Amino acid sequence: MNKRNKGYADIKRIKGVRWLLLWVMLTQLVTKVAGSAIMSFIPESDVWYSKYSDYIQTGIVTTLTFLVPISVYGITSWRKTERADAEEMRFNRFSPKLLGFIVVMAISGQFVMTLLNVPMSMIFDFHKGNLEPVSVSETIMALLVTAVLPGIFEEFWMHGIVMSVYERRSTFVAIFFTTIMFALLHGNLVKLPGFLLLGFVAAIITIRSNSVYAAMLYHIINNASSVIYAYLNANYEIGDVFAWTFFAVMVPVFIASFLGFMFISPKRQRTKCKNEGSMLVKNFLSLPVILCLVLVYLKIRFY
């Protein structure tokens, strides 16, 4: 394939994943509305329902949101006769020496995210969608639906599929476009700064480790840290002074572990193109991305 045809093919795939972003967002909204409608027929007097309904709905929405679009995209777009796509999306093992840095970054990163969200929480009073487990069984459910499933599906989708396609043209655009879209598509203004950090670090981990599995691990442990902290706080009433001191300590721990990861992980060759800044802006001005942002607004406004 000559350079001109390759460039055309790259642009075509970028347009395809932009529509995939919209498809995922639409699927999420439709599944959420349909799930709520179905669950409304279950009597609220049912103790089991009242205790686990939010977790069940979240798990179903998360699974269907990503499984259906990704499956169809895979059937229609991936070249099954070649290993190029799997390698491009970094389905590779990562070096064991990176494991400790990833775990420490994930745990400390969750508390750094919380601190970053404080200014937004002072502006917006928005607490919908938070699952706060108070029992061991609820904690297990929460770990599954808010840590394991999102960690696998969101990383496979955003830093496996979307970022790999954008990297064909520009590593810079790939990192920053996926970081911004990852944060926005969560549809939570209060947690937007934290999601930006999560998306950025996951993108860096994916590239530097050459493995999307490393990003999945980071994402899962990061979210799990939040669930476990919520459980401990609900049952043991962690004092505010201790909590804020602990959160503050996690900031230098996160910075040190991130720098250590960057130092020990090998540099990867980055792709470049002309006018990368212009390319980044044009992506946000494309029709499917604009429609995504409209859906994000509707999600924030009504859900």
C-alpha positions in Angstrom: 0.0 0.0 0.0 1.5 3.3 -1.1 1.7 6.4 1.2 -1.3 8.1 -0.3 -3.6 5.0 -0.1 -2.4 4.4 3.5 -3.3 8.0 4.4 -6.7 7.6 2.9 -7.3 4.3 4.7 -6.2 5.8 8.0 -8.6 8.7 7.7 -11.4 6.3 6.8 -10.7 4.3 10.0 -10.7 7.5 12.1 -14.1 8.5 10.7 -15.3 5.0 11.5 -14.2 5.1 15.2 -15.8 8.6 15.6 -19.1 7.0 14.6 -18.3 4.2 17.0 -18.0 6.7 19.8 -21.5 8.0 19.0 -22.8 4.4 18.7 -21.5 3.6 22.2 -23.0 6.7 23.6 -26.4 6.0 22.1 -26.3 2.4 23.2 -25.6 3.6 26.8 -28.6 5.9 26.8 -31.0 3.5 25.3 -29.8 0.6 27.5 -30.1 2.9 30.6 -33.7 3.9 29.8 -34.8 0.4 28.8 -33.1 -1.1 31.9 -34.8 1.4 34.2 -38.2 0.7 32.5 -37.8 -3.1 33.0 -36.6 -2.8 36.6 -39.6 -0.6 37.4 -41.9 -3.6 37.0 -40.2 -5.4 39.9 -42.0 -4.6 43.2 -40.0 -2.3 45.4 -41.1 -4.3 48.4 -38.7 -7.0 47.2 -35.8 -6.8 49.6 -33.3 -8.3 47.2 -34.4 -5.8 44.5 -34.1 -2.8 46.7 -30.6 -3.8 47.8 -29.0 -4.8 44.5 -31.1 -3.0 41.7 -28.6 -0.2 41.2 -25.7 -2.6 40.8 -27.6 -4.9 38.5 -28.7 -2.0 36.3 -25.2 -0.6 36.2 -23.7 -4.0 35.3 -26.2 -4.5 32.4 -25.8 -1.0 31.0 -22.0 -1.2 31.1 -21.9 -4.7 29.4 -24.4 -3.9 26.7 -23.0 -0.4 26.1 -19.7 -1.7 25.0 -20.3 -5.3 24.0 -22.8 -4.8 21.2 -21.0 -1.9 19.3 -17.5 -3.4 19.8 -18.7 -6.8 18.6 -20.3 -5.4 15.5 -17.2 -3.2 14.8 -15.0 -6.2 15.3 -16.9 -8.4 12.8 -17.0 -5.6 10.2 -13.7 -3.9 10.6 -11.0 -6.2 11.9 -8.8 -8.2 9.5 -9.2 -11.7 10.9 -6.5 -13.1 8.6 -3.8 -10.8 10.0 -2.4 -10.3 13.5 -1.8 -6.6 12.7 -5.0 -5.4 14.5 -4.3 -7.3 17.7 -0.7 -6.0 17.8 -1.9 -2.5 17.0 -4.4 -2.5 19.8 -1.6 -3.8 22.1 -2.9 -7.2 23.2 0.5 -7.9 24.6 1.9 -8.9 27.9 3.6 -6.2 29.9 6.9 -6.4 31.8 6.5 -7.6 35.4 8.8 -4.9 36.5 6.1 -2.3 35.7 3.5 -4.1 37.9 4.4 -2.4 41.2 4.4 1.1 39.7 1.0 0.5 38.1 -0.5 -0.8 41.3 0.8 2.1 43.4 -0.2 4.6 40.7 -3.7 3.1 40.6 -4.3 3.2 44.3 -2.8 6.7 44.9 -4.3 8.0 41.7 -7.9 7.4 42.9 -7.3 9.8 45.8 -5.6 12.3 43.7 -8.7 12.2 41.4 -10.9 12.9 44.4 -8.8 16.0 45.3 -9.0 17.2 41.8 -12.8 16.9 41.9 -13.1 19.1 45.0 -13.3 22.5 43.2 -16.0 21.2 40.8 -18.0 19.7 43.7 -18.1 23.2 45.2 -19.7 24.5 42.0 -22.0 21.7 41.2 -24.1 19.7 43.6 -24.2 16.5 41.6 -24.1 13.1 43.3 -26.2 10.9 41.1 -24.8 7.6 40.0 -22.6 7.0 43.1 -22.8 3.5 44.4 -21.7 3.4 48.0 -21.7 -0.2 49.4 -22.3 -0.7 53.1 -22.0 -4.5 53.2 -19.6 -7.1 52.0 -22.0 -8.5 49.4 -22.7 -5.0 48.1 -18.9 -4.3 48.0 -18.4 -7.4 45.9 -21.2 -6.3 43.5 -19.8 -2.8 43.3 -16.3 -4.1 42.6 -17.7 -6.1 39.7 -19.9 -3.5 38.1 -17.8 -0.3 38.8 -14.3 -1.6 38.7 -13.9 -4.9 36.7 -16.4 -4.4 33.9 -15.6 -0.7 33.2 -11.9 -1.4 33.5 -12.0 -4.1 30.8 -14.6 -2.6 28.4 -13.6 1.1 28.6 -9.9 0.4 28.1 -10.6 -2.1 25.3 -12.8 0.4 23.6 -11.0 3.7 24.2 -7.3 2.8 24.5 -7.5 -0.4 22.5 -9.6 0.5 19.5 -10.0 4.3 19.3 -6.5 5.3 20.4 -4.8 2.7 18.1 -6.6 4.1 15.1 -5.7 7.7 15.9 -2.1 6.6 16.5 -1.8 5.8 12.8 -1.7 9.5 12.2 -0.5 11.1 15.4 0.4 9.9 18.9 -0.3 13.4 20.3 -3.8 13.5 18.9 -4.4 9.9 20.0 -3.6 10.6 23.6 -5.4 13.9 24.0 -8.5 13.1 21.9 -9.1 9.9 23.8 -8.3 11.6 27.2 -10.9 14.3 26.6 -13.5 12.0 25.1 -13.0 9.4 27.9 -13.7 12.1 30.5 -16.6 13.7 28.7 -18.5 10.5 27.9 -18.8 9.7 31.6 -21.2 12.6 31.7 -20.3 13.8 35.2 -19.2 17.4 35.7 -18.1 17.0 39.3 -15.8 14.1 38.4 -14.5 15.6 35.1 -11.0 16.6 36.3 -10.5 13.1 37.9 -11.6 11.4 34.7 -9.2 13.5 32.7 -6.4 12.3 34.9 -7.5 8.7 34.7 -7.8 8.8 30.9 -4.5 10.5 30.4 -2.6 8.1 32.7 -4.2 5.1 31.2 -3.3 6.3 27.7 0.4 6.8 28.8 0.4 3.4 30.5 -0.9 1.7 27.3 1.7 3.3 25.1 4.7 3.0 27.4 4.0 -0.6 28.5 2.9 -1.5 24.9 -0.1 -3.4 26.5 -3.8 -2.5 26.9 -3.9 -5.1 29.7 -1.7 -2.8 31.8 -4.2 0.0 31.3 -7.0 -2.4 32.3 -5.2 -3.3 35.5 -4.6 0.3 36.3 -8.3 1.2 35.7 -9.7 -1.8 37.7 -7.5 -1.1 40.7 -8.1 2.6 40.6 -11.9 2.1 40.6 -11.6 -0.7 43.2 -9.8 1.7 45.6 -12.8 4.0 45.5 -15.2 1.2 46.3 -13.1 -0.2 49.1 -12.7 3.3 50.6 -16.4 3.9 50.4 -17.1 0.6 52.2 -14.6 1.4 55.0 -15.9 4.9 55.4 -19.5 3.7 55.7 -18.6 1.1 58.3 -15.8 2.7 60.3 -16.5 6.4 60.0 -13.1 7.6 58.9 -12.5 11.1 60.4 -12.2 14.1 58.1 -8.7 15.1 59.4 -7.3 11.6 58.8 -9.0 11.4 55.4 -7.7 14.7 54.1 -4.2 14.0 55.5 -4.2 10.6 53.8 -5.4 12.1 50.5 -2.7 14.7 50.7 0.0 12.0 51.3 -1.2 10.2 48.2 -0.3 13.1 45.9 3.5 12.8 46.2 3.1 9.0 46.2 1.3 9.2 42.9 3.8 11.6 41.4 6.7 9.5 42.5 5.2 6.3 41.2 4.3 7.9 37.8 7.8 9.3 37.4 9.2 5.9 38.3 7.0 4.2 35.7 8.1 6.7 33.1 11.8 6.2 34.0 11.7 2.4 33.9 9.4 1.9 31.0 10.9 2.1 27.5 10.2 5.0 25.2 8.1 4.2 22.2 8.4 5.6 18.7 5.6 8.2 18.2 3.8 9.0 15.0 3.6 12.6 13.8 1.7 14.4 11.2 1.5 18.0 10.0 -0.8 20.4 11.9 -1.5 18.1 14.8 -3.3 20.9 16.7 -5.6 21.5 13.8 -6.3 17.8 13.4 -7.3 17.6 17.1 -9.7 20.5 16.8 -11.2 19.1 13.6 -12.1 15.9 15.3 -14.2 17.7 17.9 -15.9 19.6 15.0 -16.9 16.4 13.2 -20.6 15.5 13.2 -20.5 12.3 15.2 -18.4 13.9 18.0 -20.7 16.9 18.1 -23.6 14.6 18.5 -21.7 12.7 21.2 -21.3 16.0 23.1 -25.0 16.8 22.7 -25.8 13.4 24.2 -23.3 14.1 27.0 -25.2 17.3 27.7 -28.6 15.5 27.8 -27.1 12.9 30.1 -25.9 15.5 32.5 -29.1 17.5 32.3 -31.6 14.7 32.6 -29.9 11.7 34.1 
